[in-house]
Amino acid sequence: MFEQLTQLVQQYGGDAVVNNNAVPNEHNEAVINETSSSIFEGLKKIVSEGNTDQIAGLFNGNTPIDSSNPVVQQIQQQLSGSLGQKFGLSSADSSGVASNLIPQILGSLVNKAKDPNDSSFQISDIINSISGNSGQVSGIMDTISKYGMQFGLDQNNDGKVDVADVLVVTKSKGGIAGFIGKLFGSK
């Protein structure tokens, strides 16, 4: 996932990094890598602190992917601090780079993860990566997949229960709570 994330950062880093006079050209690649690292480590930190509801909100569209989003705020602050410390950028310059890049990259990441025609990012892979490949996450997905067909959870009628079905439900029918309620037999 980190390589795909770095490709996204490179895609959006043109104006914010490469064409930005505040970022010395000899630091462009390092700033791109630092941005990728900050996003990845920031998402991992949010999960490790138990704020999975913030990650869920990011991926199901409950919160806008802008400076009002707590995930965006935390990662922007982390990146801004790193850019100032590691590359000597002023507070204003490092904040500008971070506020320009983070919402765009996270927005693209979420859109790609939701797009069934784009296999570059899968929500299950992202969750596994940022949760440290916790067996807990995969166990939950395995259980949902195993028993989901019995409970009518194949929302997109593709013959299996997977993250795509969760996405269908999060957009309707009571969101993820409705999906989990349906799994356990409540209405």
C-alpha positions in Angstrom: 0.0 0.0 0.0 2.9 2.4 0.8 4.1 2.3 -2.8 0.6 3.1 -4.2 0.3 5.9 -1.6 3.7 7.4 -2.7 2.4 7.3 -6.3 -0.6 9.4 -5.2 1.6 11.9 -3.4 3.8 12.2 -6.6 0.6 12.8 -8.6 -0.6 15.6 -6.4 2.9 16.9 -5.4 3.5 19.0 -8.5 2.2 22.3 -7.3 2.5 21.8 -3.6 6.1 20.6 -3.7 7.9 20.6 -7.0 6.6 23.9 -8.3 6.8 25.5 -4.8 9.7 27.9 -4.4 9.5 27.4 -0.6 10.6 23.8 -1.1 14.2 23.6 -2.3 14.5 21.4 -5.4 17.0 19.1 -3.7 14.4 18.3 -1.1 11.5 17.6 -3.5 11.8 13.8 -3.5 12.4 13.7 0.3 9.3 15.9 0.9 7.2 13.6 -1.3 8.5 10.6 0.7 7.9 12.3 4.0 4.3 13.1 3.0 3.6 9.5 2.1 5.2 8.4 5.4 3.2 10.9 7.4 -0.1 9.8 5.9 0.6 6.1 6.4 1.9 6.6 10.0 -0.8 9.1 10.8 -3.6 6.6 9.8 -1.8 3.9 11.8 -1.6 6.2 14.8 -5.3 7.0 14.6 -6.2 3.3 14.6 -3.8 2.5 17.4 -5.3 5.2 19.5 -8.7 3.6 19.1 -10.2 6.2 16.8 -11.5 3.8 14.3 -14.7 5.8 14.0 -12.7 8.6 12.5 -11.2 6.2 9.9 -14.7 4.8 9.2 -16.1 8.3 8.8 -13.3 9.0 6.3 -14.1 6.0 4.1 -17.9 6.0 4.3 -18.2 9.7 3.5 -19.8 10.8 6.8 -17.3 13.6 7.1 -15.9 15.9 4.4 -12.3 15.3 3.5 -11.1 18.9 4.3 -9.6 20.8 7.1 -12.6 20.2 9.3 -12.0 16.4 9.3 -10.1 15.3 12.4 -8.1 12.7 10.3 -7.0 15.4 7.9 -6.2 17.8 10.8 -4.0 15.3 12.6 -2.1 14.2 9.5 -1.6 17.8 8.3 -0.2 18.8 11.8 2.1 15.8 11.8 3.4 16.5 8.2 3.7 20.2 8.8 5.9 19.6 11.9 8.0 17.1 10.1 8.6 19.4 7.1 9.7 22.2 9.4 11.9 20.0 11.5 13.5 17.9 8.7 13.7 20.4 5.9 13.8 23.8 7.6 10.6 25.0 6.0 8.9 27.9 7.8 5.8 27.2 9.7 3.7 28.9 7.1 5.4 27.1 4.2 5.1 23.7 5.8 1.5 24.3 6.8 0.8 25.4 3.2 2.3 22.2 1.7 0.4 20.0 4.2 -2.9 21.7 3.8 -2.6 21.6 0.0 -1.6 17.9 -0.2 -3.4 16.0 2.6 -7.0 16.6 1.7 -6.3 15.9 -2.0 -4.4 12.7 -1.4 -6.8 11.4 1.2 -9.8 12.3 -1.1 -8.2 10.4 -4.0 -7.3 7.5 -1.7 -10.9 7.2 -0.5 -12.3 7.5 -4.0 -10.0 4.9 -5.4 -10.8 2.5 -2.5 -14.6 2.9 -3.2 -14.3 2.5 -6.9 -15.0 -1.1 -7.9 -13.3 -0.5 -11.2 -10.1 0.6 -9.6 -8.1 -2.2 -7.9 -5.1 0.0 -6.9 -6.5 0.5 -3.4 -8.8 -2.0 -1.6 -10.4 -0.9 1.6 -9.6 -4.3 3.2 -5.9 -3.9 2.3 -5.9 -0.3 3.6 -7.5 -1.4 6.9 -5.1 -4.3 7.2 -2.1 -2.1 6.5 -3.0 0.6 9.0 -4.1 -1.8 11.7 -0.8 -3.7 11.5 -2.3 -6.7 9.8 -4.2 -7.4 12.9 -5.9 -10.8 12.9 -8.9 -9.2 14.5 -9.7 -7.3 11.3 -9.3 -10.2 9.0 -11.2 -12.4 11.4 -14.1 -10.0 11.3 -14.1 -9.9 7.5 -13.9 -13.7 7.3 -16.8 -14.2 9.7 -18.9 -11.7 7.8 -18.1 -13.4 4.5 -18.7 -16.9 5.9 -22.1 -16.2 7.4 -23.2 -13.2 5.4 -24.8 -15.2 2.6 -27.1 -16.9 5.1 -28.3 -13.6 6.4 -28.8 -12.0 3.0 -25.9 -9.6 3.2 -24.8 -10.0 -0.4 -26.0 -6.5 -1.2 -24.5 -6.3 -4.7 -25.5 -9.8 -5.7 -22.0 -10.9 -6.8 -22.2 -14.2 -4.9 -19.9 -13.3 -2.0 -20.0 -11.0 1.0 -17.1 -8.6 1.0 -16.2 -5.0 1.5 -18.1 -4.0 -1.6 -21.3 -5.1 0.2 -20.4 -3.0 3.2 -19.9 0.0 0.9 -23.4 -0.5 -0.6 -24.9 -0.6 2.9 -23.0 2.4 4.2 -24.6 4.4 1.5 -28.1 3.2 2.4 -30.1 1.0 4.7 -28.9 2.4 8.0 -25.2 2.5 7.2 -22.7 0.2 8.8 -24.9 -0.1 11.9 -27.7 -1.5 9.8 -25.3 -3.9 8.1 -24.0 -5.2 11.5 -27.6 -5.3 12.8 -28.7 -7.4 9.8 -25.7 -9.7 10.5 -26.9 -10.3 14.0 -30.6 -10.5 13.1 -32.0 -7.2 14.3 -34.1 -5.0 12.1 
